[in-house]
Amino acid sequence: MINKLYSFGDFTGQSFTNAVVEDFNDTVIKGSCFYQEYHVDSDIFPAGMTGVTFVNCNLDNVKIPKGNTVEGGCNRRIRVQNDGVDWILGGDLKPTEPVNKKLHIKRLLNIDPRKIPKIKDVKTVFKDKKDGRLY
């Protein structure tokens, strides 16, 4: 059964820990964004939620409780690094590659996590080597 309450919505940064679990259980949630920007592995769903299938949803930085499945979409760990760029994190929570790696390669920007500045520099500006634009 398609979950009409939580399908095709933007729930970025929201928590549902106090929501009615029956509104989730044994349903299909399609095309929604539950992205959490600031906390990796965020527990945002109500305790006891089971039987939910997330189809083509953005579940980045969201912990999916056992007994639920993800089909398509994304469920990555992401964090902004000292270079001001969103990087995908590995199991050790260390950056592995920029979220938009293809764009970084195209614009000749850094894709090596070892080259991320150790200290956050709010004055850091990136110059595109192809067209000279500043980022």
C-alpha positions in Angstrom: 0.0 0.0 0.0 1.4 3.4 -1.0 1.8 5.7 2.0 0.0 8.8 0.8 1.0 10.8 3.9 4.8 10.4 3.5 5.2 9.7 -0.3 6.4 12.4 -2.7 7.3 14.9 0.0 10.2 16.9 1.2 10.9 16.1 4.8 14.5 17.4 4.9 15.8 17.8 8.4 12.6 16.6 10.0 12.2 13.9 12.7 9.3 11.5 13.0 10.4 9.9 16.3 7.2 11.0 17.9 4.9 10.2 15.0 2.3 7.4 15.1 4.2 4.2 14.0 1.1 2.8 12.4 1.2 5.6 9.9 4.4 4.0 8.6 4.2 0.3 9.2 3.7 -2.1 6.2 3.6 0.7 3.6 5.5 1.8 0.6 7.0 5.4 0.7 7.9 6.7 -2.8 10.0 9.6 -4.0 10.4 11.5 -0.7 13.4 13.3 0.7 14.3 12.6 4.4 17.9 14.0 4.1 19.5 15.0 7.4 22.3 17.5 6.8 24.0 17.7 10.2 24.0 14.2 11.7 25.2 11.0 10.2 23.1 7.9 10.9 20.2 10.0 12.3 17.4 8.1 14.0 14.4 10.0 12.6 11.7 7.3 12.4 9.4 6.1 15.2 10.5 3.2 17.4 9.0 -0.1 16.2 8.6 0.9 12.6 8.6 -2.2 10.4 7.6 -3.4 6.9 8.3 0.0 5.2 9.7 -0.1 1.7 11.4 3.2 0.6 11.4 3.5 -3.2 13.5 6.1 -4.9 13.8 8.2 -1.7 16.7 10.4 -0.5 17.7 8.9 2.8 21.2 10.3 3.1 22.4 10.4 6.7 19.3 8.5 7.8 19.5 5.3 9.8 17.1 2.7 8.4 15.7 0.6 11.2 15.9 -3.2 10.9 12.8 -4.7 9.2 12.6 -2.0 6.5 14.0 -1.9 3.0 15.4 0.6 0.5 14.9 0.2 -3.2 16.7 2.8 -5.4 17.3 6.3 -4.3 20.2 6.9 -1.9 21.2 6.2 1.6 24.7 7.5 1.9 26.6 9.1 4.8 27.5 12.7 3.8 29.3 15.5 5.6 30.6 18.9 4.6 34.4 18.9 5.0 36.8 21.8 5.6 36.9 22.6 1.9 33.2 23.5 2.1 32.3 20.5 -0.1 29.9 17.6 0.7 31.8 14.4 0.8 30.6 10.8 0.9 31.9 9.0 4.1 33.1 5.5 4.3 32.3 3.0 7.2 35.0 4.7 9.3 33.2 8.1 8.8 36.2 9.4 6.8 35.6 11.2 3.4 36.0 9.0 0.3 34.9 11.2 -2.6 32.9 14.3 -3.3 29.1 13.8 -3.6 29.3 15.2 -7.2 32.5 13.5 -8.2 31.8 13.8 -12.0 31.3 17.6 -11.7 34.6 17.9 -9.7 36.5 15.9 -12.3 34.9 18.0 -15.1 35.9 21.2 -13.4 39.3 19.9 -12.4 38.5 20.3 -8.7 39.9 18.1 -5.9 38.6 14.6 -5.6 41.4 13.3 -3.3 40.3 13.3 0.4 43.9 13.5 1.5 44.0 17.1 0.0 41.1 18.3 2.1 42.4 21.2 4.3 43.1 20.1 7.9 41.7 23.5 9.1 38.5 25.0 7.9 39.3 28.1 5.9 36.3 30.3 5.3 38.3 32.3 2.8 39.0 29.3 0.6 37.9 29.9 -2.9 38.2 27.4 -5.8 39.0 28.6 -9.2 37.7 26.5 -12.1 40.8 25.6 -14.2 38.7 25.5 -17.4 36.7 28.6 -17.3 38.3 30.6 -14.5 35.0 31.0 -12.4 35.4 31.2 -8.7 33.5 28.9 -6.3 
